[in-house]
Amino acid sequence: MTATPFRPVLYLMRSCPFCLKVAALLSEVGAFDTVDLRAFWPGDEHEAPIRAALAPHLEKITFPALEVEPGRFIADSDAIVALYAQKAGVDPANLPFYQYVMAGPFRRIREAHVETLELKKRLGEA
């Protein structure tokens, strides 16, 4: 009997700009199908189980998070991008779609994300 090989597990929050950055890189280098994807929209039925799965492994639950091997996690978008860029033998600065996403949608979504966090903080919700 052969054990099923481990596949990295990628946890994404669908409204997260940093998750978009990782998804864009994985898509462009053709690595999206090399991970098991666990994604949710904030407040949907998948969020609580995903957070519960990550809680024992991360000091602070943030997204994206990647379980690289059983029990070993990376919870930093730049580190995940660097890992998959290295595996693909590419420089993200030379990837046209990735650069398009970073200059446009990522930047805009990140600005909105920061603004929302600041508003929540002012309202005492964060």
VEXFITOR-464438 format. One line per 8 residues: number of its first residue (from 1); their letters; for each residue z, x, y of N, C-alpha, C. Coordinates in Angstrom, 1 decimal. Layout:
VEXFITOR-464438
NUM> a> Z/X/Y/Z/X/Y/Z/X/Y; ...
//
This chain:
VEXFITOR-464438
1> mtatpfrp> 0.0/0.8/-1.2/0.0/0.0/0.0/0.0/0.9/1.2; -0.9/0.6/2.2/-1.0/1.4/3.4/-0.4/0.7/4.5; 0.4/1.4/5.3/1.1/0.7/6.5/0.0/0.6/7.6; 0.2/-0.5/8.3/-0.7/-0.7/9.5/-0.4/0.3/10.5; -1.4/1.1/11.0/-1.1/2.1/12.1/-0.6/1.4/13.4; 0.2/2.1/14.1/0.7/1.5/15.3/-0.3/1.5/16.4; -0.4/0.5/17.1/-1.3/0.4/18.3/-0.4/0.3/19.5; -0.7/1.1/20.5/0.1/0.9/21.8/0.1/-0.5/22.3
9> vlylmrsc> 1.2/-0.9/22.8/1.3/-2.3/23.4/1.4/-2.2/24.9; 0.5/-2.9/25.5/0.5/-2.9/27.0/1.0/-4.2/27.5; 2.0/-4.2/28.4/2.6/-5.4/29.0/2.2/-5.5/30.4; 1.5/-6.6/30.7/1.0/-6.8/32.1/1.5/-8.1/32.7; 1.8/-8.1/33.9/2.0/-9.3/34.7/0.8/-9.6/35.5; 0.2/-10.7/35.2/-1.2/-11.0/35.7/-1.3/-11.0/37.3; -0.3/-11.2/38.0/-0.3/-11.1/39.5/0.0/-9.8/40.1; 0.2/-8.8/39.2/0.7/-7.5/39.6/-0.4/-6.5/40.0
17> pfclkvaa> -0.4/-6.0/41.2/-1.5/-5.1/41.6/-1.5/-3.8/40.8; -0.4/-3.3/40.3/-0.3/-2.1/39.5/-0.9/-2.3/38.1; -0.7/-3.6/37.6/-1.3/-4.0/36.4/-2.8/-4.0/36.5; -3.3/-4.5/37.6/-4.7/-4.5/37.9/-5.3/-3.1/37.8; -4.6/-2.2/38.4/-5.0/-0.8/38.5/-5.2/-0.3/37.0; -4.2/-0.5/36.2/-4.3/0.0/34.8/-5.4/-0.8/34.1; -5.5/-2.1/34.2/-6.6/-2.8/33.6/-8.0/-2.3/34.0; -8.2/-2.0/35.2/-9.5/-1.5/35.7/-9.8/-0.2/35.0
25> llsevgaf> -8.9/0.7/35.0/-9.1/2.0/34.3/-9.4/1.8/32.9; -8.6/1.1/32.1/-8.8/0.9/30.7/-10.2/0.2/30.5; -10.5/-0.7/31.3/-11.8/-1.4/31.1/-13.0/-0.4/31.3; -12.9/0.4/32.4/-14.0/1.3/32.7/-14.2/2.4/31.7; -13.1/2.9/31.1/-13.2/4.0/30.1/-13.3/3.4/28.7; -13.4/2.1/28.5/-13.6/1.5/27.2/-12.4/1.5/26.3; -11.2/1.5/26.9/-10.0/1.6/26.1/-9.2/0.3/26.0; -9.7/-0.7/26.6/-8.9/-2.0/26.6/-8.7/-2.5/25.1
33> dtvdlraf> -9.7/-2.2/24.3/-9.5/-2.7/22.9/-8.7/-1.8/22.0; -8.1/-0.7/22.6/-7.3/0.2/21.8/-5.8/-0.1/22.0; -5.5/-1.2/22.8/-4.1/-1.6/23.0/-3.9/-3.0/22.6; -2.7/-3.4/22.2/-2.3/-4.8/22.0/-1.8/-5.3/23.3; -2.4/-6.3/23.9/-2.1/-6.8/25.2/-1.1/-7.9/25.1; 0.0/-7.8/26.0/0.9/-8.9/26.1/1.0/-9.1/27.6; 0.5/-10.3/28.1/0.4/-10.6/29.5/0.9/-11.9/29.8; 1.3/-12.1/31.0/1.9/-13.4/31.5/1.7/-13.6/32.9
41> wpgdehea> 1.7/-14.9/33.3/1.8/-15.2/34.7/3.3/-15.5/35.0; 3.8/-15.0/36.2/5.2/-15.3/36.5/5.5/-16.8/36.3; 6.6/-17.0/35.6/7.1/-18.3/35.3/6.5/-19.0/34.1; 5.5/-18.4/33.5/4.9/-19.1/32.3/5.8/-18.9/31.0; 5.4/-19.5/29.9/6.2/-19.5/28.7/6.2/-18.1/28.1; 5.4/-17.2/28.5/5.3/-15.8/27.9/6.2/-14.8/28.6; 6.6/-15.2/29.8/7.4/-14.2/30.6/8.8/-13.8/30.0; 9.6/-14.8/29.6/10.9/-14.6/29.1/10.9/-13.7/27.8
49> piraalap> 10.0/-14.1/26.8/10.0/-13.3/25.6/9.5/-11.8/25.9; 8.6/-11.6/26.8/8.1/-10.3/27.1/9.2/-9.5/27.8; 9.9/-10.1/28.7/11.0/-9.4/29.4/12.2/-9.1/28.4; 12.4/-10.0/27.5/13.4/-9.8/26.4/13.0/-8.6/25.5; 11.8/-8.5/25.2/11.3/-7.4/24.3/11.4/-6.1/25.0; 11.2/-6.0/26.4/11.3/-4.8/27.1/12.7/-4.4/27.5; 13.6/-5.4/27.6/15.0/-5.1/28.1/15.7/-4.0/27.4; 15.7/-3.9/26.1/16.4/-2.8/25.4/15.9/-1.4/25.6
57> hlekitfp> 14.6/-1.4/26.1/13.9/-0.1/26.2/13.8/0.5/27.6; 13.9/-0.4/28.6/13.7/0.1/30.0/15.0/-0.2/30.8; 15.3/0.8/31.6/16.5/0.6/32.5/16.2/-0.5/33.5; 15.0/-0.5/34.0/14.6/-1.6/34.9/13.2/-2.1/34.4; 13.1/-3.4/34.2/11.8/-3.9/33.7/10.9/-4.0/34.9; 9.8/-3.2/34.7/8.7/-3.3/35.7/7.4/-3.3/34.9; 6.3/-3.7/35.7/5.0/-3.8/35.1/4.0/-3.0/35.9; 3.1/-2.4/35.2/2.8/-2.5/33.8/3.8/-1.6/33.0
65> alevepgr> 3.9/-1.9/31.7/4.7/-1.1/30.8/3.8/-0.9/29.5; 3.9/0.3/29.0/3.1/0.7/27.8/4.0/1.2/26.8; 4.1/0.6/25.6/4.8/1.2/24.4/3.8/2.2/23.8; 3.9/3.4/24.0/2.9/4.5/23.6/3.0/4.7/22.1; 4.3/4.7/21.6/4.5/4.8/20.2/5.8/4.0/20.0; 6.2/3.7/18.8/7.3/2.9/18.5/8.6/3.4/19.3; 9.1/2.6/20.2/10.3/2.9/20.9/10.1/3.8/22.1; 8.9/4.3/22.4/8.7/5.2/23.6/7.8/4.5/24.6
73> fiadsdai> 8.3/4.3/25.7/7.6/3.5/26.8/7.3/4.3/28.0; 6.2/3.9/28.7/5.9/4.4/30.0/5.8/3.2/30.9; 6.6/3.2/32.0/6.6/2.1/32.9/6.2/2.5/34.3; 5.1/3.2/34.4/4.5/3.7/35.7/3.0/3.6/35.6; 2.4/2.9/36.5/1.0/2.7/36.5/0.2/4.0/36.6; 0.7/4.9/37.5/0.0/6.2/37.6/0.0/7.0/36.3; 1.2/7.0/35.6/1.3/7.7/34.4/0.4/7.1/33.3; 0.3/5.8/33.2/-0.6/5.2/32.3/-2.0/5.5/32.5
81> valyaqka> -2.4/5.4/33.8/-3.8/5.7/34.2/-4.1/7.2/33.8; -3.2/8.1/34.1/-3.4/9.5/33.8/-3.5/9.7/32.3; -2.7/9.1/31.5/-2.8/9.2/30.1/-4.2/8.8/29.5; -4.6/7.6/30.0/-5.9/7.1/29.4/-7.1/7.8/30.1; -7.0/8.3/31.3/-8.1/9.1/31.9/-8.2/10.4/31.1; -7.0/11.0/30.8/-7.1/12.3/30.0/-7.7/12.1/28.6; -7.2/11.0/27.9/-7.8/10.7/26.6/-9.3/10.5/26.7; -9.8/9.9/27.8/-11.2/9.7/27.9/-12.0/10.9/28.5
89> gvdpanlp> -11.2/11.9/29.0/-11.8/13.1/29.5/-12.5/12.8/30.8; -11.9/11.9/31.7/-12.5/11.6/32.9/-11.5/11.8/34.1; -12.1/11.9/35.3/-11.3/11.9/36.5/-11.4/10.5/37.1; -10.3/9.8/37.3/-10.5/8.4/37.9/-11.2/8.4/39.2; -11.1/9.5/40.0/-11.8/9.6/41.3/-13.3/9.5/41.1; -13.8/9.7/39.9/-15.3/9.7/39.7/-15.7/8.4/38.9; -14.8/7.4/38.8/-15.1/6.2/38.1/-15.5/5.1/39.2; -16.7/4.7/39.3/-17.1/3.8/40.4/-16.4/2.4/40.4
97> fyqyvmag> -16.2/1.8/39.2/-15.6/0.5/39.2/-14.1/0.6/39.5; -13.4/1.6/38.9/-12.0/1.9/39.2/-11.8/2.1/40.7; -12.7/2.9/41.3/-12.5/3.2/42.8/-12.8/2.0/43.6; -13.7/1.1/43.2/-14.0/-0.1/43.9/-12.7/-1.0/43.8; -12.1/-1.1/42.7/-10.9/-2.0/42.5/-9.8/-1.4/43.4; -9.6/-0.1/43.4/-8.5/0.6/44.1/-8.7/0.4/45.6; -9.9/0.5/46.1/-10.2/0.4/47.5/-10.2/-1.1/48.1; -10.5/-2.0/47.2/-10.6/-3.4/47.6/-9.5/-4.3/47.0
105> pfrrirea> -9.7/-4.9/45.9/-8.7/-5.8/45.3/-7.3/-5.3/45.2; -7.2/-4.0/44.6/-5.8/-3.5/44.5/-5.1/-3.4/45.8; -5.8/-2.8/46.8/-5.2/-2.6/48.1/-4.8/-4.0/48.7; -5.6/-5.0/48.6/-5.3/-6.3/49.2/-4.2/-7.0/48.4; -4.2/-6.9/47.1/-3.1/-7.6/46.3/-1.8/-6.8/46.5; -1.9/-5.5/46.6/-0.6/-4.8/46.8/0.0/-5.1/48.2; -0.9/-5.2/49.2/-0.4/-5.6/50.6/0.3/-7.0/50.5; -0.3/-7.9/49.8/0.3/-9.3/49.7/1.6/-9.2/48.9
113> hvetlelk> 1.6/-8.4/47.9/2.8/-8.3/47.0/4.0/-7.7/47.9; 3.7/-6.7/48.6/4.7/-6.1/49.5/5.2/-7.1/50.5; 4.3/-7.8/51.1/4.7/-8.8/52.1/5.6/-9.9/51.5; 5.2/-10.4/50.3/6.0/-11.4/49.6/7.4/-10.9/49.3; 7.5/-9.6/48.8/8.8/-9.1/48.5/9.7/-9.0/49.8; 9.0/-8.6/50.9/9.8/-8.5/52.2/10.3/-9.9/52.6; 9.4/-10.9/52.5/9.8/-12.2/52.9/10.9/-12.7/52.0; 10.9/-12.5/50.7/11.9/-12.9/49.8/13.2/-12.2/50.1
121> krlgea> 13.1/-11.0/50.5/14.3/-10.2/50.8/15.0/-10.8/52.1; 14.2/-11.1/53.1/14.7/-11.7/54.3/15.3/-13.1/54.1; 14.8/-13.8/53.1/15.3/-15.1/52.8/16.4/-15.1/51.8; 16.8/-13.9/51.3/17.9/-13.7/50.4/17.5/-14.1/48.9; 16.2/-14.0/48.6/15.8/-14.4/47.2/15.6/-13.2/46.4; 15.6/-12.0/46.9/15.3/-10.8/46.1/16.5/-10.0/45.8
//
